[in-house]
């Protein structure tokens, strides 16, 4: 029977938590550790289904990877050390895996095939196939409408050459696929971004000693010699922290501290938007480790009291659009939940990329929050939410999308009556232990059950 969550309203959220490792960084840590020479240790590795799928793909290509608690031990074989997989590589539900790994596979001396679940087989791949083909890669896939290509992909052997490529969409996945292919290309590979996207790939290149240069929005790399293994410390995932931050802002009598969360400037669009909405959030214990900044995040009554603010200080609706969107895309569903409790309209634009995620997140966010009584309307490239609105419990569909499931779960914490979310096994793709972490903070423990 499909897994479901049942949520009732809560009286408060209190306590201190640490969250699993950042998903984007965990993917990249496995990939570059596998391409490094020698032993690597990855601390706070996110053992989600998506990241395990990345690890399993490299195991299929001869890389030794072991797990012990939240540590991953990877014995890399160097840039040319991967072996031809004996079967088709399976990425499960991970768009990051299939797009980034395709860049690596394009430079190998063997043919490979890569696919994923039914959701992945609907994800557009032309955006990576086009630049990789210009580099000399030979990639074919399933043809669709509008000259689009979908998985499964077949990637044949090729000699790659560097290129200069202007990204057509602001996508860290596409940028990273090209840069990873650049590790195998003759000459210089340059990527020009329309706006800066998350830069975890570039930071990890630097941490491994791979020479990458940035000039404004132009990134350049030349194929390096082999590089040595490293010890990597992965910060907690700010996209996962977003659910707890929003929960503490909308649930009365809340006061939470979240330790060791990544605060990479290309990922903190969420915090910028929340502060514009009037949210009181404090960062403490800031440091940089393994090339990535991190901090403790405090939110709730403690911040209001420390800054002598009125407890009734309310959130306000804002416009969210333009350059901030690529760095806030994953957090838009949970931001929409927060917006239902803000004074006035929140307008989200330029977010059409949400339509090609695990679900059409514009459509699914709007449809499921409407069931809960939200005053929300769909736009072609975003949505408009009018608040504040009193939410009510409802029967919710996750559409197999972990961010829809988790966002509506947080909405259920303030909704009148019971909220039932169907098909919540998808949460494991990005945030194993989500339910337990929420339960740990709830002051009336019977309100969150699976």
GIBEL-V778081 format. One record per residue. SS is DSSP state (H for helix, E for strand, C for the rest). Layout:
ss=[SS:SS]
This chain:
ss=[C:C:C:E:E:E:E:C:C:C:C:C:E:E:E:E:E:E:C:C:E:C:H:H:H:H:H:H:H:H:H:H:H:H:H:C:E:E:E:E:E:E:E:C:C:C:C:C:H:H:H:H:H:H:H:H:H:H:H:H:C:C:C:E:E:E:E:E:C:C:E:E:E:E:E:E:E:C:C:C:C:C:C:C:C:C:C:C:E:E:C:C:C:C:H:H:H:H:H:H:H:H:H:H:H:C:C:C:C:C:C:E:E:E:E:C:C:C:C:H:H:H:C:C:C:H:H:H:H:H:H:H:H:H:C:C:C:E:E:E:E:E:E:C:H:H:H:C:E:E:E:E:E:E:E:E:C:C:C:C:E:C:C:E:E:E:C:C:C:C:C:H:H:H:H:H:H:H:H:H:H:H:C:C:C:E:C:E:E:E:E:E:C:C:C:C:C:C:C:H:H:H:H:H:H:H:H:C:C:C:C:E:E:E:E:C:C:E:E:E:E:E:C:C:C:C:C:E:C:C:E:E:E:C:C:E:C:H:H:H:H:H:H:H:H:H:H:H:H:H:C:C:C:C:E:E:E:E:E:E:E:E:C:C:C:C:C:C:H:H:H:H:H:H:H:H:C:C:C:C:E:E:E:E:E:E:E:E:E:C:C:E:E:E:E:E:E:E:E:E:H:H:H:H:H:H:C:C:C:C:C:C:C:C:C:E:C:C:E:E:C:H:H:H:H:H:H:C:H:H:H:H:H:H:H:H:H:H:H:C:C:C:E:E:E:E:E:E:C:C:C:H:H:H:H:H:C:C:C:C:H:H:H:H:H:H:H:H:H:H:H:C:C:C:E:E:E:E:E:C:C:E:E:E:E:E:E:C:C:C:C:E:C:C:E:E:E:C:C:C:C:H:H:H:H:H:H:H:H:H:H:H:C:C:C:E:C:C:E:E:E:E:C:C:H:H:H:H:H:C:C:C:C:H:H:H:H:H:H:H:H:E:C:C:H:H:H:E:E:C]
